Amino acid sequence: MDLKTASALRRLRLVSAPEAVSFLLLITCSVLKRTTDFNAVPAMGMIHGVLFVIYVIFWADAWNRTKWSVKTAALYFVLSVLPTGGFFADRMLRREAEASVMAARARKEGVVNA
């Protein structure tokens, strides 16, 4: 994996958890708006919207650089629209990065001819 691809995956991973947290906070604010006089939906909606757009941009960049299959790319996109999906995306991206680092080290040491 080259440096730009690793960087794209890292950026996607770094934004996935905050995007998931903002989605959960938006849902909480939405419930509070309907049950109390507390209304933070406009502010939280804007924050979540910005994080979601950033996630989609980083997702498209990672898909372009990693050459994921359509199934894998769709999975990462679906995880972005589920309330806790960003946490799962973060975990999967971490495992993918660790596996690629191990493969690169094995190739460098001559253990694997790939």
C-alpha positions as CSV (number, residue, x, y, z in Angstrom):
1,M,0.0,0.0,0.0
2,D,1.4,3.4,-1.0
3,L,1.5,6.4,1.3
4,K,-1.5,8.2,-0.4
5,T,-3.7,5.1,0.0
6,A,-2.7,4.7,3.6
7,S,-3.4,8.3,4.2
8,A,-6.9,8.1,2.6
9,L,-7.8,5.2,4.8
10,R,-6.5,7.0,7.9
11,R,-8.5,10.1,7.1
12,L,-11.7,8.0,6.6
13,R,-11.0,6.2,9.9
14,L,-10.4,9.4,11.8
15,V,-13.7,10.9,10.7
16,S,-15.9,7.8,11.1
17,A,-16.1,7.8,14.9
18,P,-16.9,11.6,15.3
19,E,-19.5,11.2,12.6
20,A,-21.1,8.3,14.5
21,V,-21.1,10.3,17.8
22,S,-22.6,13.4,16.1
23,F,-25.4,11.2,14.6
24,L,-26.2,9.7,18.1
25,L,-26.2,13.3,19.6
26,L,-28.5,14.5,16.8
27,I,-30.9,11.7,17.6
28,T,-30.7,12.5,21.3
29,C,-31.3,16.2,20.6
30,S,-34.2,15.3,18.4
31,V,-35.9,13.3,21.2
32,L,-35.2,16.1,23.7
33,K,-36.8,18.6,21.3
34,R,-40.0,16.7,21.3
35,T,-40.1,15.9,25.0
36,T,-38.7,19.1,26.5
37,D,-38.1,22.8,25.6
38,F,-34.4,22.0,24.8
39,N,-33.8,22.5,21.1
40,A,-30.2,21.9,19.9
41,V,-31.3,20.2,16.7
42,P,-30.3,23.1,14.3
43,A,-26.8,23.3,15.7
44,M,-26.3,19.6,16.0
45,G,-27.8,19.0,12.6
46,M,-25.3,21.4,11.1
47,I,-22.4,19.7,12.9
48,H,-23.5,16.2,11.8
49,G,-24.1,17.4,8.3
50,V,-20.6,18.8,7.9
51,L,-19.1,15.6,9.4
52,F,-21.2,13.4,7.1
53,V,-20.2,15.3,4.0
54,I,-16.5,15.0,5.0
55,Y,-17.0,11.3,5.6
56,V,-18.5,10.9,2.1
57,I,-15.7,12.8,0.5
58,F,-13.1,10.7,2.4
59,W,-15.0,7.5,1.5
60,A,-15.0,8.4,-2.2
61,D,-11.2,9.1,-2.0
62,A,-10.5,5.9,-0.2
63,W,-12.6,3.9,-2.6
64,N,-10.8,5.4,-5.5
65,R,-7.3,4.8,-4.1
66,T,-7.9,1.3,-2.6
67,K,-9.8,-0.1,-5.5
68,W,-12.4,-1.7,-3.2
69,S,-15.1,-3.8,-4.8
70,V,-18.5,-2.3,-5.1
71,K,-19.7,-4.5,-2.2
72,T,-17.0,-3.3,0.2
73,A,-17.5,0.4,-0.8
74,A,-21.2,0.0,-0.4
75,L,-20.7,-1.5,3.1
76,Y,-18.6,1.5,4.2
77,F,-21.3,3.8,2.8
78,V,-24.1,2.0,4.5
79,L,-22.2,2.1,7.8
80,S,-22.1,5.9,7.5
81,V,-25.9,6.2,7.5
82,L,-26.5,3.8,10.5
83,P,-26.4,5.4,14.0
84,T,-23.5,3.4,15.3
85,G,-22.1,2.3,11.9
86,G,-19.1,4.7,12.1
87,F,-17.7,2.8,15.1
88,F,-17.9,-0.5,13.1
89,A,-16.3,1.3,10.1
90,D,-13.5,2.5,12.3
91,R,-12.8,-1.0,13.6
92,M,-12.9,-2.5,10.1
93,L,-10.6,0.2,8.7
94,R,-8.1,-0.3,11.5
95,R,-8.0,-4.1,10.8
96,E,-7.6,-3.4,7.1
97,A,-4.7,-1.0,7.7
98,E,-3.0,-3.5,10.1
99,A,-3.3,-6.3,7.6
100,S,-1.8,-4.2,4.8
101,V,1.1,-3.1,7.1
102,M,1.8,-6.8,8.0
103,A,1.7,-7.7,4.3
104,A,4.1,-4.9,3.4
105,R,6.5,-6.0,6.1
106,A,6.3,-9.6,4.9
107,R,7.0,-8.6,1.3
108,K,9.9,-6.4,2.5
109,E,11.5,-9.3,4.5
110,G,11.0,-11.7,1.6
111,V,8.6,-14.0,3.4
112,V,5.9,-13.6,0.8
113,N,6.3,-13.0,-2.9
114,A,3.3,-10.7,-3.4
